[in-house]
Amino acid sequence: MHRFQVMAGAAAWLLGMAGPARAEEPRVELRAVGELGFLDVLAHSLREGSDGTIFRFPEDGGQDNLYTFVRLSAELSLRGRHTVVFLVQPLDIQTQVVLRRDVTLDGLTFPENTPLDVRYAFPFYRASYLYDLLGGPERELSVGASLQLRNATFVFTSADGTLRRANRDVGPVPLLKVRVRWPLSRNWWVGLEADGSYAPTALINGDDDSATTGALLDASLRGGVRITDTVEAFLNLRYLGGGARGTSDDNGEEFSDGFTSNWLSTATVSLGLQYRLPALD
């Protein structure tokens, strides 16, 4: 009897050293995530019309400042394995410049020294599904897919309002998705997340022209800390870039031949908060 008590005490001590048992995943869990930081345009070019000028936004369009970056998402997790994510990503950059050279957009030439108002808006909405291969509450290795809806608007207007070109585009963008989270200690963790695609055909890219090519990469590296059982904070470094090149019949202006080449490359630094609503067991 004494020997049994000693063995039981030793087992209890070992379990205590190992820490508390890992809690089971809740049946349903809802999380709200928000990020706030700044965005830096690394490179950005636009060409509208097959005979148009390559307009480089940092040099020609004044996109050489830092811009406010906001990202909001909601996540629904089912039994710790299946996660559905809905994301809203605003992006609307408006600048004012004086052109240092002639610029032709969709057949219209804006002369050198023209005061120009430039709007580049590329907000998007994204729905994702993820399946966690590990299935634990602290570690995650999830793979899945996303469907993004782009909603682009490019507007160039002379300050006196006499010259203007505008281009609008809405369409679906399918993506592959991966997400990883790994604990460093009881409260600290690191993670990465990436959505991306390369679409060499119009069928995949959501356009009518077989010559259209599109690509997108939204990849981030983050480190976070658990503040309470329901609140976590994290620092996020993100690359967001992509674009498309091709001809479309629907660009919003009858005077254009429909050709557009638009490529954007940005980096963001943001602070984020995640709030985990009370679980439904």
WOSULQUI-V321168 format. One record per residue. N is the residue number from 1. RES is the residue in one letter. PSI is psi in degrees with one decimal (none if undefined). D_LAST is the distance of its C-alpha to the last C-alpha in whole Angstrom. Layout:
N|RES|PSI|D_LAST, N|RES|PSI|D_LAST
//
This chain:
1|M|-40.3|41, 2|H|-41.2|42, 3|R|-38.9|41, 4|F|-40.4|37, 5|Q|-38.5|37, 6|V|-43.9|38, 7|M|-39.9|36, 8|A|-39.5|32, 9|G|-39.3|33, 10|A|-40.6|34, 11|A|-42.0|30, 12|A|-37.7|29, 13|W|-42.4|31, 14|L|-41.7|30, 15|L|-38.6|26, 16|G|-38.6|27, 17|M|-33.5|29, 18|A|-15.2|26, 19|G|172.7|23, 20|P|151.2|20, 21|A|145.3|18, 22|R|131.2|16, 23|A|150.3|12, 24|E|152.4|10, 25|E|138.7|9, 26|P|157.9|5, 27|R|-44.9|5, 28|V|133.3|7, 29|E|136.3|9, 30|L|130.9|12, 31|R|141.5|15, 32|A|131.6|18, 33|V|135.1|21, 34|G|144.7|25, 35|E|144.3|28, 36|L|129.5|32, 37|G|-147.1|35, 38|F|155.1|38, 39|L|135.9|39, 40|D|127.1|43, 41|V|112.2|44, 42|L|-43.4|46, 43|A|145.5|48, 44|H|122.3|48, 45|S|149.0|50, 46|L|135.3|51, 47|R|122.8|54, 48|E|119.1|54, 49|G|140.2|57, 50|S|-21.8|58, 51|D|16.2|61, 52|G|164.9|59, 53|T|143.0|59, 54|I|107.9|56, 55|F|114.6|55, 56|R|110.3|53, 57|F|-43.3|51, 58|P|-38.0|51, 59|E|-44.9|55, 60|D|-28.3|56, 61|G|7.0|53, 62|G|16.3|52, 63|Q|53.8|49, 64|D|17.5|50, 65|N|178.4|48, 66|L|144.1|44, 67|Y|148.8|42, 68|T|134.1|38, 69|F|126.0|35, 70|V|137.8|32, 71|R|132.4|29, 72|L|139.4|26, 73|S|156.9|23, 74|A|138.1|19, 75|E|135.2|17, 76|L|117.2|14, 77|S|133.6|12, 78|L|115.2|10, 79|R|27.6|9, 80|G|-6.5|11, 81|R|-42.5|14, 82|H|130.7|15, 83|T|132.0|16, 84|V|130.7|18, 85|V|134.7|20, 86|F|125.6|22, 87|L|140.1|25, 88|V|124.8|28, 89|Q|96.6|31, 90|P|146.6|34, 91|L|106.9|38, 92|D|105.4|41, 93|I|122.5|44, 94|Q|128.4|47, 95|T|163.8|50, 96|Q|129.4|54, 97|V|170.1|57, 98|V|120.4|60, 99|L|136.7|61, 100|R|4.8|63, 101|R|167.2|64, 102|D|138.4|64, 103|V|127.1|61, 104|T|124.8|61, 105|L|119.6|58, 106|D|45.5|58, 107|G|-4.8|62, 108|L|129.8|62, 109|T|124.9|63, 110|F|114.2|62, 111|P|158.1|66, 112|E|143.6|66, 113|N|9.9|65, 114|T|124.2|63, 115|P|126.3|61, 116|L|132.8|57, 117|D|126.9|54, 118|V|130.4|51, 119|R|125.5|48, 120|Y|109.0|45, 121|A|124.3|42, 122|F|56.5|39, 123|P|155.3|36, 124|F|162.4|33, 125|Y|137.3|30, 126|R|130.6|28, 127|A|135.7|25, 128|S|151.8|23, 129|Y|134.5|21, 130|L|142.7|20, 131|Y|123.4|20, 132|D|117.2|19, 133|L|-21.5|21, 134|L|-40.4|20, 135|G|26.8|16, 136|G|162.9|16, 137|P|-22.0|14, 138|E|-37.0|18, 139|R|141.3|20, 140|E|134.3|20, 141|L|93.5|23, 142|S|142.8|22, 143|V|153.2|24, 144|G|-152.1|25, 145|A|158.3|27, 146|S|154.6|27, 147|L|116.6|29, 148|Q|141.6|31, 149|L|111.6|33, 150|R|151.6|36, 151|N|74.2|38, 152|A|143.1|41, 153|T|123.8|44, 154|F|125.6|48, 155|V|130.1|50, 156|F|120.7|54, 157|T|129.5|56, 158|S|150.7|59, 159|A|-27.8|59, 160|D|-1.9|62, 161|G|4.0|60, 162|T|-21.4|62, 163|L|133.3|61, 164|R|142.3|57, 165|R|138.1|55, 166|A|144.5|52, 167|N|131.3|49, 168|R|146.7|46, 169|D|130.2|43, 170|V|136.3|40, 171|G|161.8|38, 172|P|148.9|36, 173|V|107.3|35, 174|P|142.1|33, 175|L|152.8|32, 176|L|150.4|30, 177|K|142.7|28, 178|V|144.7|27, 179|R|135.4|24, 180|V|140.5|24, 181|R|133.9|23, 182|W|128.4|24, 183|P|140.7|24, 184|L|-27.6|27, 185|S|-164.0|26, 186|R|-36.5|23, 187|N|-19.5|23, 188|W|145.9|26, 189|W|162.7|25, 190|V|158.6|27, 191|G|166.1|26, 192|L|156.5|28, 193|E|140.6|27, 194|A|135.2|30, 195|D|134.1|30, 196|G|159.6|34, 197|S|157.2|36, 198|Y|122.4|40, 199|A|92.7|41, 200|P|-4.9|45, 201|T|152.9|45, 202|A|-28.9|45, 203|L|-41.7|42, 204|I|-36.5|40, 205|N|-5.9|40, 206|G|33.7|40, 207|D|168.1|44, 208|D|-11.1|47, 209|D|126.4|49, 210|S|-13.3|49, 211|A|-5.0|51, 212|T|135.8|48, 213|T|133.4|46, 214|G|154.1|43, 215|A|152.1|41, 216|L|139.4|38, 217|L|122.6|36, 218|D|97.8|33, 219|A|138.3|33, 220|S|153.2|31, 221|L|131.3|31, 222|R|155.7|29, 223|G|137.1|28, 224|G|172.0|26, 225|V|139.5|25, 226|R|119.0|21, 227|I|-47.3|23, 228|T|-176.5|20, 229|D|-18.8|16, 230|T|-9.8|15, 231|V|132.1|19, 232|E|147.8|21, 233|A|149.4|25, 234|F|155.3|27, 235|L|131.4|30, 236|N|131.1|31, 237|L|127.1|34, 238|R|141.7|34, 239|Y|128.9|37, 240|L|116.1|37, 241|G|166.4|39, 242|G|-167.4|41, 243|G|-164.7|43, 244|A|154.9|45, 245|R|125.3|49, 246|G|-171.8|50, 247|T|132.6|52, 248|S|148.1|50, 249|D|-7.9|52, 250|D|82.8|49, 251|N|4.9|50, 252|G|-3.5|50, 253|E|130.0|54, 254|E|-17.1|57, 255|F|-0.1|59, 256|S|150.0|57, 257|D|1.7|57, 258|G|-4.5|54, 259|F|133.1|54, 260|T|135.7|51, 261|S|117.0|50, 262|N|117.4|47, 263|W|129.4|46, 264|L|139.1|44, 265|S|120.5|43, 266|T|161.8|41, 267|A|142.7|39, 268|T|149.6|37, 269|V|126.7|36, 270|S|154.9|33, 271|L|137.5|30, 272|G|156.2|27, 273|L|137.7|24, 274|Q|128.9|20, 275|Y|122.7|18, 276|R|114.1|14, 277|L|156.3|12, 278|P|132.7|9, 279|A|150.6|6, 280|L|103.8|4, 281|D|none|0
//
